[in-house]
Amino acid sequence: MTEVAFDQELDCQGMLCPLPILKTKKVIDTMEVGKVLKMLSTDAGSVNDMIAWTHQTGHELVYSERNERLYTYYVRKT
């Protein structure tokens, strides 16, 4: 497990699409440019959702990993 420095954490465990992305967007919108959000999810669909969302919005997906059923994403606001 790799630990990336982050400024805020969002726990979306147990939520299904599209809630993890909607909640991520809501939190990212309140953060300053350059800050990193750590988002936790148990939704396997969040993998493709996060890739598509960061590509679409221009935010940087710094790092992501899967550990058992937990998906962790680090997103830098751009």
BELFEN-V694929 format. One line per field, one symbol per residue. ss: DSSP state (H for helix, E for strand, L for the rest). A space follows every 10 residues. Layout:
# BELFEN-V694929
ss->???
This chain:
# BELFEN-V694929
ss->LLLLLLLEEE EELLLLLLHH HHHHHHHHHH LLLLLEEEEE ELLLLHHHHH HHHHHHHLLE EEEEEEELLE EEEEEELL
